[in-house]
Amino acid sequence: MSGENVKLIFKRALSHYVSILDNLKNDKEIEFSSDIFRDDIQLNMTKLNDIIRDLDSYDALPTVGQNRELLCSALQSYIEGLENMKERIKSKLQTSEPSLPTIKFMKVDAEIEIAKRIQTSSCIEQGRPTP
């Protein structure tokens, strides 16, 4: 597994997390009792974006080492998000057009496979089990 693939997958996992936090921050169904909640969510988003930027540096190993637990948690969420989206799409297609064949997710399946390999080598084998 190349270092560039590892960085790319970690960046996608962190971007996924940023997206979730952004949706939460802008969720109209949640009435924050104070803006400090939104401020904290934004601070977390900024930290994640800083890590994404640092992963683009020539030597990203210190960034990975310092943020391994966060990266591993984000990676687990990313894998679960991809798997859940696949199932939702399949279900929606089956509900609306039951006579159509099941859609194939070659790129998504490849991404999940790569992410799981990175999870094994960068998280589990490094003593950071996933949640």
N, CA, C and O atoms as a GROMACS GRO file, in nm:
protein
  524
    1MET      N    1   0.085  -0.118   0.000
    1MET     CA    2   0.000   0.000   0.000
    1MET      C    3   0.090   0.124   0.000
    1MET      O    4   0.174   0.140   0.088
    2SER      N    5   0.072   0.209  -0.098
    2SER     CA    6   0.157   0.328  -0.106
    2SER      C    7   0.116   0.432  -0.003
    2SER      O    8   0.001   0.439   0.040
    3GLY      N    9   0.215   0.512   0.036
    3GLY     CA   10   0.188   0.618   0.131
    3GLY      C   11   0.086   0.718   0.080
    3GLY      O   12   0.008   0.775   0.157
    4GLU      N   13   0.086   0.740  -0.051
    4GLU     CA   14  -0.010   0.833  -0.110
    4GLU      C   15  -0.153   0.781  -0.096
    4GLU      O   16  -0.245   0.858  -0.069
    5ASN      N   17  -0.171   0.649  -0.114
    5ASN     CA   18  -0.305   0.591  -0.096
    5ASN      C   19  -0.351   0.606   0.048
    5ASN      O   20  -0.467   0.638   0.074
    6VAL      N   21  -0.260   0.582   0.141
    6VAL     CA   22  -0.294   0.594   0.283
    6VAL      C   23  -0.336   0.738   0.314
    6VAL      O   24  -0.438   0.761   0.378
    7LYS      N   25  -0.257   0.834   0.268
    7LYS     CA   26  -0.290   0.975   0.293
    7LYS      C   27  -0.424   1.010   0.229
    7LYS      O   28  -0.505   1.080   0.290
    8LEU      N   29  -0.448   0.964   0.107
    8LEU     CA   30  -0.573   0.995   0.038
    8LEU      C   31  -0.693   0.941   0.114
    8LEU      O   32  -0.792   1.011   0.132
    9ILE      N   33  -0.684   0.817   0.159
    9ILE     CA   34  -0.796   0.757   0.232
    9ILE      C   35  -0.818   0.828   0.365
    9ILE      O   36  -0.932   0.855   0.403
   10PHE      N   37  -0.710   0.859   0.437
   10PHE     CA   38  -0.726   0.933   0.563
   10PHE      C   39  -0.788   1.071   0.536
   10PHE      O   40  -0.872   1.116   0.613
   11LYS      N   41  -0.747   1.137   0.429
   11LYS     CA   42  -0.804   1.268   0.396
   11LYS      C   43  -0.953   1.255   0.365
   11LYS      O   44  -1.033   1.339   0.406
   12ARG      N   45  -0.990   1.151   0.293
   12ARG     CA   46  -1.133   1.130   0.263
   12ARG      C   47  -1.211   1.100   0.390
   12ARG      O   48  -1.323   1.147   0.407
   13ALA      N   49  -1.151   1.022   0.480
   13ALA     CA   50  -1.218   0.990   0.606
   13ALA      C   51  -1.238   1.117   0.689
   13ALA      O   52  -1.345   1.138   0.746
   14LEU      N   53  -1.135   1.201   0.696
   14LEU     CA   54  -1.148   1.326   0.771
   14LEU      C   55  -1.247   1.421   0.705
   14LEU      O   56  -1.323   1.488   0.775
   15SER      N   57  -1.247   1.426   0.574
   15SER     CA   58  -1.344   1.512   0.503
   15SER      C   59  -1.487   1.464   0.529
   15SER      O   60  -1.579   1.545   0.542
   16HIS      N   61  -1.503   1.333   0.537
   16HIS     CA   62  -1.634   1.276   0.572
   16HIS      C   63  -1.677   1.325   0.711
   16HIS      O   64  -1.792   1.363   0.731
   17TYR      N   65  -1.582   1.323   0.805
   17TYR     CA   66  -1.610   1.369   0.940
   17TYR      C   67  -1.644   1.518   0.941
   17TYR      O   68  -1.738   1.559   1.010
   18VAL      N   69  -1.569   1.598   0.867
   18VAL     CA   70  -1.598   1.741   0.857
   18VAL      C   71  -1.739   1.764   0.804
   18VAL      O   72  -1.812   1.850   0.854
   19SER      N   73  -1.777   1.686   0.704
   19SER     CA   74  -1.910   1.698   0.646
   19SER      C   75  -2.019   1.666   0.749
   19SER      O   76  -2.122   1.734   0.756
   20ILE      N   77  -1.996   1.562   0.828
   20ILE     CA   78  -2.093   1.525   0.932
   20ILE      C   79  -2.105   1.638   1.034
   20ILE      O   80  -2.216   1.675   1.074
   21LEU      N   81  -1.991   1.693   1.076
   21LEU     CA   82  -1.994   1.804   1.173
   21LEU      C   83  -2.061   1.928   1.116
   21LEU      O   84  -2.135   1.997   1.186
   22ASP      N   85  -2.036   1.956   0.988
   22ASP     CA   86  -2.098   2.072   0.924
   22ASP      C   87  -2.250   2.054   0.919
   22ASP      O   88  -2.325   2.148   0.945
   23ASN      N   89  -2.294   1.934   0.884
   23ASN     CA   90  -2.438   1.908   0.883
   23ASN      C   91  -2.498   1.924   1.022
   23ASN      O   92  -2.608   1.977   1.037
   24LEU      N   93  -2.426   1.878   1.123
   24LEU     CA   94  -2.472   1.891   1.260
   24LEU      C   95  -2.479   2.038   1.301
   24LEU      O   96  -2.576   2.082   1.363
   25LYS      N   97  -2.376   2.113   1.268
   25LYS     CA   98  -2.371   2.255   1.303
   25LYS      C   99  -2.487   2.332   1.242
   25LYS      O  100  -2.538   2.427   1.302
   26ASN      N  101  -2.528   2.292   1.122
   26ASN     CA  102  -2.634   2.364   1.051
   26ASN      C  103  -2.770   2.297   1.061
   26ASN      O  104  -2.865   2.337   0.993
   27ASP      N  105  -2.782   2.196   1.146
   27ASP     CA  106  -2.907   2.122   1.161
   27ASP      C  107  -3.012   2.212   1.225
   27ASP      O  108  -2.994   2.259   1.337
   28LYS      N  109  -3.120   2.234   1.155
   28LYS     CA  110  -3.228   2.322   1.204
   28LYS      C  111  -3.311   2.254   1.313
   28LYS      O  112  -3.382   2.322   1.388
   29GLU      N  113  -3.303   2.120   1.324
   29GLU     CA  114  -3.381   2.049   1.424
   29GLU      C  115  -3.316   2.056   1.563
   29GLU      O  116  -3.382   2.029   1.663
   30ILE      N  117  -3.190   2.092   1.567
   30ILE     CA  118  -3.121   2.103   1.695
   30ILE      C  119  -3.120   2.250   1.737
   30ILE      O  120  -3.069   2.336   1.666
   31GLU      N  121  -3.177   2.274   1.852
   31GLU     CA  122  -3.175   2.410   1.905
   31GLU      C  123  -3.062   2.419   2.006
   31GLU      O  124  -3.074   2.372   2.119
   32PHE      N  125  -2.953   2.481   1.965
   32PHE     CA  126  -2.840   2.498   2.055
   32PHE      C  127  -2.876   2.604   2.158
   32PHE      O  128  -2.924   2.712   2.124
   33SER      N  129  -2.852   2.572   2.285
   33SER     CA  130  -2.885   2.668   2.390
   33SER      C  131  -2.790   2.787   2.389
   33SER      O  132  -2.818   2.891   2.449
   34SER      N  133  -2.679   2.770   2.321
   34SER     CA  134  -2.581   2.877   2.315
   34SER      C  135  -2.496   2.858   2.190
   34SER      O  136  -2.480   2.746   2.140
   35ASP      N  137  -2.442   2.966   2.140
   35ASP     CA  138  -2.356   2.958   2.023
   35ASP      C  139  -2.224   2.888   2.052
   35ASP      O  140  -2.151   2.853   1.959
   36ILE      N  141  -2.193   2.868   2.179
   36ILE     CA  142  -2.066   2.802   2.210
   36ILE      C  143  -2.063   2.660   2.156
   36ILE      O  144  -1.955   2.608   2.127
   37PHE      N  145  -2.178   2.596   2.142
   37PHE     CA  146  -2.181   2.463   2.082
   37PHE      C  147  -2.138   2.469   1.935
   37PHE      O  148  -2.056   2.389   1.889
   38ARG      N  149  -2.195   2.565   1.863
   38ARG     CA  150  -2.156   2.583   1.723
   38ARG      C  151  -2.008   2.620   1.712
   38ARG      O  152  -1.937   2.575   1.622
   39ASP      N  153  -1.963   2.704   1.805
   39ASP     CA  154  -1.822   2.744   1.807
   39ASP      C  155  -1.731   2.623   1.827
   39ASP      O  156  -1.629   2.609   1.759
   40ASP      N  157  -1.768   2.535   1.920
   40ASP     CA  158  -1.688   2.415   1.943
   40ASP      C  159  -1.689   2.322   1.823
   40ASP      O  160  -1.586   2.264   1.787
   41ILE      N  161  -1.804   2.307   1.761
   41ILE     CA  162  -1.810   2.224   1.640
   41ILE      C  163  -1.720   2.283   1.533
   41ILE      O  164  -1.648   2.210   1.465
   42GLN      N  165  -1.724   2.416   1.517
   42GLN     CA  166  -1.639   2.481   1.418
   42GLN      C  167  -1.491   2.463   1.451
   42GLN      O  168  -1.410   2.440   1.361
   43LEU      N  169  -1.455   2.472   1.578
   43LEU     CA  170  -1.315   2.451   1.618
   43LEU      C  171  -1.269   2.310   1.582
   43LEU      O  172  -1.156   2.290   1.536
   44ASN      N  173  -1.357   2.212   1.603
   44ASN     CA  174  -1.324   2.075   1.566
   44ASN      C  175  -1.308   2.061   1.414
   44ASN      O  176  -1.219   1.991   1.367
   45MET      N  177  -1.395   2.128   1.340
   45MET     CA  178  -1.384   2.125   1.193
   45MET      C  179  -1.253   2.187   1.147
   45MET      O  180  -1.187   2.137   1.056
   46THR      N  181  -1.215   2.297   1.211
   46THR     CA  182  -1.089   2.364   1.176
   46THR      C  183  -0.970   2.272   1.205
   46THR      O  184  -0.878   2.263   1.124
   47LYS      N  185  -0.974   2.204   1.320
   47LYS     CA  186  -0.866   2.110   1.353
   47LYS      C  187  -0.857   1.999   1.249
   47LYS      O  188  -0.748   1.963   1.205
   48LEU      N  189  -0.971   1.945   1.210
   48LEU     CA  190  -0.972   1.839   1.109
   48LEU      C  191  -0.917   1.888   0.976
   48LEU      O  192  -0.839   1.818   0.911
   49ASN      N  193  -0.956   2.009   0.936
   49ASN     CA  194  -0.904   2.065   0.812
   49ASN      C  195  -0.754   2.091   0.819
   49ASN      O  196  -0.683   2.077   0.719
   50ASP      N  197  -0.706   2.128   0.937
   50ASP     CA  198  -0.560   2.145   0.956
   50ASP      C  199  -0.488   2.011   0.940
   50ASP      O  200  -0.381   2.005   0.880
   51ILE      N  201  -0.546   1.906   0.994
   51ILE     CA  202  -0.484   1.773   0.980
   51ILE      C  203  -0.485   1.730   0.834
   51ILE      O  204  -0.387   1.674   0.784
   52ILE      N  205  -0.595   1.756   0.764
   52ILE     CA  206  -0.602   1.724   0.620
   52ILE      C  207  -0.490   1.797   0.547
   52ILE      O  208  -0.422   1.737   0.464
   53ARG      N  209  -0.472   1.924   0.577
   53ARG     CA  210  -0.364   2.002   0.515
   53ARG      C  211  -0.227   1.942   0.548
   53ARG      O  212  -0.141   1.931   0.461
   54ASP      N  213  -0.208   1.905   0.675
   54ASP     CA  214  -0.080   1.849   0.718
   54ASP      C  215  -0.051   1.714   0.651
   54ASP      O  216   0.065   1.678   0.631
   55LEU      N  217  -0.155   1.641   0.617
   55LEU     CA  218  -0.135   1.514   0.547
   55LEU      C  219  -0.078   1.535   0.407
   55LEU      O  220  -0.021   1.443   0.348
   56ASP      N  221  -0.094   1.655   0.354
   56ASP     CA  222  -0.038   1.688   0.222
   56ASP      C  223   0.110   1.722   0.228
   56ASP      O  224   0.174   1.738   0.124
   57SER      N  225   0.165   1.733   0.348
   57SER     CA  226   0.306   1.769   0.360
   57SER      C  227   0.394   1.654   0.313
   57SER      O  228   0.349   1.539   0.301
   58TYR      N  229   0.517   1.686   0.286
   58TYR     CA  230   0.612   1.586   0.236
   58TYR      C  231   0.624   1.469   0.332
   58TYR      O  232   0.620   1.353   0.290
   59ASP      N  233   0.637   1.498   0.461
   59ASP     CA  234   0.649   1.394   0.561
   59ASP      C  235   0.527   1.397   0.652
   59ASP      O  236   0.523   1.471   0.750
   60ALA      N  237   0.427   1.318   0.617
   60ALA     CA  238   0.302   1.318   0.692
   60ALA      C  239   0.304   1.222   0.811
   60ALA      O  240   0.208   1.218   0.888
   61LEU      N  241   0.411   1.145   0.826
   61LEU     CA  242   0.417   1.046   0.934
   61LEU      C  243   0.395   1.106   1.073
   61LEU      O  244   0.321   1.048   1.153
   62PRO      N  245   0.457   1.221   1.105
   62PRO     CA  246   0.430   1.279   1.238
   62PRO      C  247   0.281   1.313   1.257
   62PRO      O  248   0.227   1.295   1.366
   63THR      N  249   0.217   1.361   1.151
   63THR     CA  250   0.074   1.394   1.160
   63THR      C  251  -0.007   1.269   1.188
   63THR      O  252  -0.097   1.270   1.271
   64VAL      N  253   0.026   1.161   1.118
   64VAL     CA  254  -0.045   1.035   1.142
   64VAL      C  255  -0.021   0.986   1.284
   64VAL      O  256  -0.115   0.947   1.353
   65GLY      N  257   0.103   0.988   1.326
   65GLY     CA  258   0.137   0.941   1.460
   65GLY      C  259   0.068   1.021   1.570
   65GLY      O  260   0.019   0.963   1.666
   66GLN      N  261   0.065   1.152   1.555
   66GLN     CA  262   0.006   1.238   1.658
   66GLN      C  263  -0.145   1.232   1.661
   66GLN      O  264  -0.208   1.263   1.762
   67ASN      N  265  -0.205   1.190   1.549
   67ASN     CA  266  -0.352   1.191   1.539
   67ASN      C  267  -0.409   1.053   1.507
   67ASN      O  268  -0.520   1.042   1.454
   68ARG      N  269  -0.334   0.950   1.539
   68ARG     CA  270  -0.373   0.814   1.499
   68ARG      C  271  -0.512   0.775   1.549
   68ARG      O  272  -0.592   0.720   1.474
   69GLU      N  273  -0.540   0.802   1.676
   69GLU     CA  274  -0.670   0.763   1.731
   69GLU      C  275  -0.784   0.832   1.656
   69GLU      O  276  -0.884   0.768   1.621
   70LEU      N  277  -0.770   0.961   1.633
   70LEU     CA  278  -0.870   1.036   1.559
   70LEU      C  279  -0.882   0.983   1.416
   70LEU      O  280  -0.993   0.963   1.367
   71LEU      N  281  -0.769   0.960   1.350
   71LEU     CA  282  -0.770   0.909   1.213
   71LEU      C  283  -0.837   0.772   1.206
   71LEU      O  284  -0.914   0.745   1.114
   72CYS      N  285  -0.808   0.687   1.302
   72CYS     CA  286  -0.866   0.553   1.302
   72CYS      C  287  -1.017   0.557   1.325
   72CYS      O  288  -1.092   0.482   1.263
   73SER      N  289  -1.061   0.644   1.414
   73SER     CA  290  -1.205   0.660   1.437
   73SER      C  291  -1.275   0.715   1.313
   73SER      O  292  -1.381   0.668   1.274
   74ALA      N  293  -1.213   0.816   1.252
   74ALA     CA  294  -1.271   0.874   1.130
   74ALA      C  295  -1.274   0.771   1.018
   74ALA      O  296  -1.370   0.766   0.941
   75LEU      N  297  -1.170   0.689   1.009
   75LEU     CA  298  -1.165   0.585   0.906
   75LEU      C  299  -1.277   0.483   0.926
   75LEU      O  300  -1.341   0.442   0.829
   76GLN      N  301  -1.300   0.443   1.050
   76GLN     CA  302  -1.410   0.348   1.078
   76GLN      C  303  -1.543   0.408   1.038
   76GLN      O  304  -1.626   0.340   0.977
   77SER      N  305  -1.566   0.534   1.070
   77SER     CA  306  -1.690   0.602   1.034
   77SER      C  307  -1.704   0.611   0.882
   77SER      O  308  -1.813   0.594   0.828
   78TYR      N  309  -1.592   0.639   0.813
   78TYR     CA  310  -1.593   0.649   0.667
   78TYR      C  311  -1.632   0.516   0.604
   78TYR      O  312  -1.715   0.511   0.514
   79ILE      N  313  -1.572   0.407   0.654
   79ILE     CA  314  -1.604   0.274   0.601
   79ILE      C  315  -1.752   0.243   0.623
   79ILE      O  316  -1.821   0.198   0.532
   80GLU      N  317  -1.800   0.267   0.744
   80GLU     CA  318  -1.941   0.243   0.774
   80GLU      C  319  -2.032   0.331   0.689
   80GLU      O  320  -2.137   0.286   0.644
   81GLY      N  321  -1.991   0.456   0.666
   81GLY     CA  322  -2.070   0.546   0.582
   81GLY      C  323  -2.080   0.496   0.439
   81GLY      O  324  -2.187   0.502   0.379
   82LEU      N  325  -1.969   0.447   0.384
   82LEU     CA  326  -1.971   0.392   0.249
   82LEU      C  327  -2.062   0.269   0.242
   82LEU      O  328  -2.142   0.255   0.149
   83GLU      N  329  -2.048   0.180   0.340
   83GLU     CA  330  -2.130   0.059   0.340
   83GLU      C  331  -2.278   0.092   0.356
   83GLU      O  332  -2.363   0.032   0.290
   84ASN      N  333  -2.309   0.187   0.445
   84ASN     CA  334  -2.449   0.227   0.464
   84ASN      C  335  -2.508   0.291   0.340
   84ASN      O  336  -2.623   0.265   0.304
   85MET      N  337  -2.429   0.376   0.273
   85MET     CA  338  -2.478   0.440   0.152
   85MET      C  339  -2.506   0.337   0.043
   85MET      O  340  -2.606   0.347  -0.028
   86LYS      N  341  -2.418   0.240   0.030
   86LYS     CA  342  -2.441   0.132  -0.066
   86LYS      C  343  -2.575   0.063  -0.041
   86LYS      O  344  -2.653   0.042  -0.133
   87GLU      N  345  -2.600   0.030   0.083
   87GLU     CA  346  -2.724  -0.040   0.119
   87GLU      C  347  -2.846   0.048   0.097
   87GLU      O  348  -2.950   0.001   0.052
   88ARG      N  349  -2.834   0.177   0.128
   88ARG     CA  350  -2.947   0.268   0.105
   88ARG      C  351  -2.978   0.281  -0.043
   88ARG      O  352  -3.095   0.283  -0.082
   89ILE      N  353  -2.875   0.290  -0.125
   89ILE     CA  354  -2.897   0.300  -0.270
   89ILE      C  355  -2.960   0.171  -0.323
   89ILE      O  356  -3.054   0.176  -0.402
   90LYS      N  357  -2.908   0.057  -0.281
   90LYS     CA  358  -2.965  -0.071  -0.324
   90LYS      C  359  -3.111  -0.082  -0.283
   90LYS      O  360  -3.195  -0.124  -0.362
   91SER      N  361  -3.140  -0.045  -0.159
   91SER     CA  362  -3.276  -0.053  -0.108
   91SER      C  363  -3.370   0.039  -0.185
   91SER      O  364  -3.481   0.000  -0.221
   92LYS      N  365  -3.324   0.160  -0.209
   92LYS     CA  366  -3.408   0.257  -0.282
   92LYS      C  367  -3.435   0.207  -0.425
   92LYS      O  368  -3.548   0.218  -0.474
   93LEU      N  369  -3.334   0.154  -0.490
   93LEU     CA  370  -3.350   0.102  -0.625
   93LEU      C  371  -3.445  -0.017  -0.624
   93LEU      O  372  -3.532  -0.028  -0.710
   94GLN      N  373  -3.428  -0.107  -0.528
   94GLN     CA  374  -3.513  -0.226  -0.520
   94GLN      C  375  -3.658  -0.188  -0.492
   94GLN      O  376  -3.750  -0.251  -0.544
   95THR      N  377  -3.678  -0.085  -0.411
   95THR     CA  378  -3.813  -0.040  -0.377
   95THR      C  379  -3.881   0.025  -0.498
   95THR      O  380  -3.998   0.001  -0.524
   96SER      N  381  -3.805   0.108  -0.570
   96SER     CA  382  -3.865   0.182  -0.682
   96SER      C  383  -3.872   0.100  -0.810
   96SER      O  384  -3.964   0.117  -0.889
   97GLU      N  385  -3.775   0.014  -0.832
   97GLU     CA  386  -3.768  -0.066  -0.955
   97GLU      C  387  -3.726  -0.209  -0.923
   97GLU      O  388  -3.612  -0.247  -0.950
   98PRO      N  389  -3.816  -0.289  -0.864
   98PRO     CA  390  -3.777  -0.422  -0.818
   98PRO      C  391  -3.733  -0.518  -0.928
   98PRO      O  392  -3.665  -0.617  -0.900
   99SER      N  393  -3.769  -0.492  -1.052
   99SER     CA  394  -3.732  -0.585  -1.159
   99SER      C  395  -3.590  -0.560  -1.213
   99SER      O  396  -3.538  -0.641  -1.289
  100LEU      N  397  -3.530  -0.449  -1.174
  100LEU     CA  398  -3.395  -0.419  -1.221
  100LEU      C  399  -3.291  -0.501  -1.144
  100LEU      O  400  -3.311  -0.534  -1.027
  101PRO      N  401  -3.181  -0.533  -1.211
  101PRO     CA  402  -3.076  -0.608  -1.140
  101PRO      C  403  -3.008  -0.518  -1.035
  101PRO      O  404  -3.014  -0.396  -1.042
  102THR      N  405  -2.945  -0.584  -0.940
  102THR     CA  406  -2.874  -0.510  -0.835
  102THR      C  407  -2.756  -0.434  -0.896
  102THR      O  408  -2.682  -0.487  -0.980
  103ILE      N  409  -2.742  -0.311  -0.854
  103ILE     CA  410  -2.634  -0.226  -0.905
  103ILE      C  411  -2.500  -0.275  -0.848
  103ILE      O  412  -2.494  -0.321  -0.734
  104LYS      N  413  -2.395  -0.265  -0.928
  104LYS     CA  414  -2.262  -0.303  -0.883
  104LYS      C  415  -2.186  -0.176  -0.843
  104LYS      O  416  -2.194  -0.074  -0.911
  105PHE      N  417  -2.115  -0.186  -0.734
  105PHE     CA  418  -2.039  -0.073  -0.680
  105PHE      C  419  -1.890  -0.107  -0.684
  105PHE      O  420  -1.828  -0.126  -0.579
  106MET      N  421  -1.834  -0.114  -0.802
  106MET     CA  422  -1.694  -0.155  -0.815
  106MET      C  423  -1.597  -0.056  -0.750
  106MET      O  424  -1.507  -0.096  -0.677
  107LYS      N  425  -1.615   0.072  -0.775
  107LYS     CA  426  -1.526   0.173  -0.718
  107LYS      C  427  -1.546   0.186  -0.568
  107LYS      O  428  -1.450   0.200  -0.492
  108VAL      N  429  -1.670   0.180  -0.525
  108VAL     CA  430  -1.700   0.190  -0.382
  108VAL      C  431  -1.643   0.067  -0.310
  108VAL      O  432  -1.581   0.080  -0.204
  109ASP      N  433  -1.665  -0.052  -0.367
  109ASP     CA  434  -1.611  -0.173  -0.305
  109ASP      C  435  -1.459  -0.169  -0.298
  109ASP      O  436  -1.400  -0.212  -0.199
  110ALA      N  437  -1.395  -0.117  -0.402
  110ALA     CA  438  -1.249  -0.105  -0.401
  110ALA      C  439  -1.204  -0.007  -0.294
  110ALA      O  440  -1.106  -0.032  -0.224
  111GLU      N  441  -1.275   0.103  -0.279
  111GLU     CA  442  -1.243   0.202  -0.176
  111GLU      C  443  -1.258   0.141  -0.036
  111GLU      O  444  -1.174   0.163   0.050
  112ILE      N  445  -1.365   0.067  -0.015
  112ILE     CA  446  -1.387   0.002   0.114
  112ILE      C  447  -1.275  -0.098   0.143
  112ILE      O  448  -1.224  -0.104   0.254
  113GLU      N  449  -1.238  -0.175   0.043
  113GLU     CA  450  -1.131  -0.273   0.060
  113GLU      C  451  -0.998  -0.206   0.097
  113GLU      O  452  -0.928  -0.251   0.187
  114ILE      N  453  -0.965  -0.100   0.026
  114ILE     CA  454  -0.841  -0.026   0.056
  114ILE      C  455  -0.848   0.034   0.196
  114ILE      O  456  -0.751   0.025   0.273
  115ALA      N  457  -0.961   0.093   0.229
  115ALA     CA  458  -0.978   0.154   0.362
  115ALA      C  459  -0.964   0.050   0.472
  115ALA      O  460  -0.905   0.077   0.577
  116LYS      N  461  -1.018  -0.069   0.451
  116LYS     CA  462  -1.007  -0.175   0.552
  116LYS      C  463  -0.863  -0.223   0.566
  116LYS      O  464  -0.819  -0.254   0.676
  117ARG      N  465  -0.790  -0.230   0.455
  117ARG     CA  466  -0.649  -0.269   0.462
  117ARG      C  467  -0.568  -0.164   0.538
  117ARG      O  468  -0.481  -0.197   0.619
  118ILE      N  469  -0.598  -0.037   0.512
  118ILE     CA  470  -0.530   0.071   0.584
  118ILE      C  471  -0.567   0.066   0.732
  118ILE      O  472  -0.482   0.088   0.819
  119GLN      N  473  -0.692   0.037   0.759
  119GLN     CA  474  -0.736   0.026   0.898
  119GLN      C  475  -0.657  -0.085   0.969
  119GLN      O  476  -0.616  -0.069   1.084
  120THR      N  477  -0.637  -0.196   0.902
  120THR     CA  478  -0.561  -0.306   0.962
  120THR      C  479  -0.416  -0.266   0.985
  120THR      O  480  -0.362  -0.285   1.094
  121SER      N  481  -0.352  -0.209   0.883
  121SER     CA  482  -0.209  -0.179   0.894
  121SER      C  483  -0.180  -0.054   0.977
  121SER      O  484  -0.079  -0.050   1.047
  122SER      N  485  -0.265   0.046   0.972
  122SER     CA  486  -0.238   0.172   1.040
  122SER      C  487  -0.306   0.186   1.175
  122SER      O  488  -0.269   0.272   1.255
  123CYS      N  489  -0.405   0.103   1.200
  123CYS     CA  490  -0.479   0.116   1.326
  123CYS      C  491  -0.464  -0.010   1.412
  123CYS      O  492  -0.408  -0.005   1.521
  124ILE      N  493  -0.515  -0.120   1.363
  124ILE     CA  494  -0.518  -0.242   1.442
  124ILE      C  495  -0.377  -0.291   1.473
  124ILE      O  496  -0.345  -0.321   1.588
  125GLU      N  497  -0.293  -0.299   1.370
  125GLU     CA  498  -0.156  -0.347   1.391
  125GLU      C  499  -0.070  -0.247   1.468
  125GLU      O  500   0.036  -0.284   1.518
  126GLN      N  501  -0.114  -0.124   1.477
  126GLN     CA  502  -0.041  -0.023   1.553
  126GLN      C  503  -0.095  -0.010   1.696
  126GLN      O  504  -0.058   0.081   1.770
  127GLY      N  505  -0.183  -0.102   1.733
  127GLY     CA  506  -0.236  -0.102   1.869
  127GLY      C  507  -0.349  -0.004   1.891
  127GLY      O  508  -0.380   0.030   2.005
  128ARG      N  509  -0.410   0.040   1.784
  128ARG     CA  510  -0.524   0.133   1.795
  128ARG      C  511  -0.648   0.064   1.738
  128ARG      O  512  -0.685   0.087   1.624
  129PRO      N  513  -0.711  -0.022   1.819
  129PRO     CA  514  -0.831  -0.087   1.766
  129PRO      C  515  -0.936   0.016   1.732
  129PRO      O  516  -0.944   0.121   1.795
  130THR      N  517  -1.016  -0.015   1.634
  130THR     CA  518  -1.122   0.076   1.594
  130THR      C  519  -1.240   0.062   1.690
  130THR      O  520  -1.259  -0.042   1.752
  131PRO      N  521  -1.316   0.167   1.702
  131PRO     CA  522  -1.430   0.164   1.797
  131PRO      C  523  -1.533   0.060   1.760
  131PRO      O  524  -1.634   0.045   1.829
   0.00000   0.00000   0.00000
